[in-house]
Amino acid sequence: MPSSEERRCPHTAGWLEDGGVSQCRACGVLRFADYGAVRPPRAAAALSARSRPATPATPAPDTPAPP
């Protein structure tokens, strides 16, 4: 989640450019060339699926059992 400084920065201090990535001089947010996406300077938290015990799939009621 971006800090309040990153959310409020108008990015008027200019951009440092390096190989298709620009960084705001004031707040450090990154902008990627070609499509203008903006990402805060810190790494995003990793998201993963909740682990749960493996259970076999159950066939649909109208599906014949496999041979």
C-alpha positions in Angstrom: 0.0 0.0 0.0 1.4 3.4 -1.0 2.3 5.8 1.9 0.3 9.0 2.3 3.2 10.9 0.8 3.1 8.7 -2.3 -0.6 9.0 -2.7 -0.5 12.8 -2.4 2.6 13.5 -4.5 1.8 15.4 -7.7 5.1 14.1 -9.2 6.2 17.7 -10.1 9.8 17.4 -8.8 10.7 15.6 -12.0 11.6 12.0 -12.9 14.9 10.1 -12.9 14.9 7.8 -16.0 16.8 4.6 -16.5 16.1 1.9 -19.1 12.3 2.4 -19.4 11.7 3.0 -15.7 11.2 6.4 -14.2 11.3 7.3 -10.5 9.7 10.4 -9.0 12.5 12.5 -7.4 10.1 13.5 -4.5 8.4 10.3 -3.4 10.3 7.5 -5.2 7.3 6.0 -6.9 8.2 4.1 -10.1 6.6 4.6 -13.5 7.2 2.1 -16.3 7.6 3.3 -19.9 5.1 2.3 -22.7 2.0 2.1 -20.5 2.3 4.5 -17.6 1.8 2.1 -14.7 2.8 3.5 -11.3 4.2 1.3 -8.4 5.4 2.4 -5.0 9.1 2.0 -4.3 8.6 -0.9 -1.8 8.0 -4.4 -2.8 4.4 -5.5 -2.7 3.2 -8.1 -0.1 3.2 -11.6 -1.6 -0.3 -13.1 -2.0 -0.8 -16.8 -1.9 -3.7 -19.2 -1.7 -4.7 -20.5 1.7 -3.4 -24.0 2.2 -6.0 -26.7 2.9 -6.0 -30.4 2.9 -6.2 -32.2 -0.4 -9.6 -33.8 -1.1 -10.5 -35.9 -4.1 -12.9 -34.4 -6.6 -16.5 -35.7 -6.6 -18.1 -36.4 -9.9 -21.2 -34.5 -10.9 -24.5 -36.4 -10.1 -25.3 -37.2 -13.8 -21.7 -38.2 -14.7 -21.1 -42.0 -14.9 -18.2 -43.3 -12.8 -14.9 -43.9 -14.7 -14.2 -47.5 -15.7 
